[in-house]
Amino acid sequence: MRCEVVTAAPEVLSGWSQTSMIGRGQAAGALEVVCWDVREYGLGSYGAIDDYPYGGGAGMLLRPEPLAAAIEAAVAA
């Protein structure tokens, strides 16, 4: 089984995917975990993946453009 994960922090998931039951599944060859870094598809010179909410308010939101591009790349692989 191949599991595609789209994330903004692949380094966090790399440790998780090598331990416990996920790690055992990979070691047995039953599971393959592939992490896609949404930051590779960021916009502008800084590779922005987030933006302020429309209409104001606190916090940040993921931009749909980089997220969609990362998902399309994962599906095409």
N, C-alpha and C positions, 0 to 999 in steps of 0.2 A: 504494500500500500504506500502511496506517495502522498504526503501531506504538505501543502503549500501554505505558508504563513506570511502574510503581508504585515509588516511592523515598522515602526519608527525607531526601534531599539533592538536590532538583531543580536547585538552582543549580549543582551540580557537573556534572550531565548536560547543562545548557543549552550550555555551552562545547563539550563533546564532540559534541553532536548537530549542531553547526554547522560542524564541521571534517571533514576527510578525506572518505572515501567517503559517509558519512552526510550530510554537508553538501552534497555534490554531488548526491546523490539528492533531497534536499529542494529544491535550487535548480532541478533539472530537473522538479520536480513529480511525481516517481515515488514519493516517500516522504514521509510525514507522521509526525513523532514528537511524541507527546503525553505529557507527564510529569504524573503524579498524585502529589501530596504526601501521604504517609500521615499526616503531622502534622496535617492538616486534620481528620482523623477520630480524633484522640487522645481519651483519656478523662480526665475530671476537669477541674478548673479550670486545670491546667497543660498539658493536652493530652498526657498521657503515652502513649508508644507502646511503652515497654519496661518490663520488670519483672525482678526477681531470679529465678533459676531455682528451681523447686520442689524441695525437698529440699536446698537449699543449694548451695554451690560458688561459684566465682569467675565473674565476668562478668554480662552482662545478656542477656535474650532479648526478641525482639519479641513484643508481646502479639497474640494472634490476632484480637481484636475490631476494632482499628483497621485491621489489614491486610485482614481480610475485607471491611470496609466500603469501603475504597479499591478493592479488586478488584471488588466489586459495582458501584461507581460507574463504573469503567472499562468494565466489560462492558455496562452499561446505556447508555453514551454512544454 
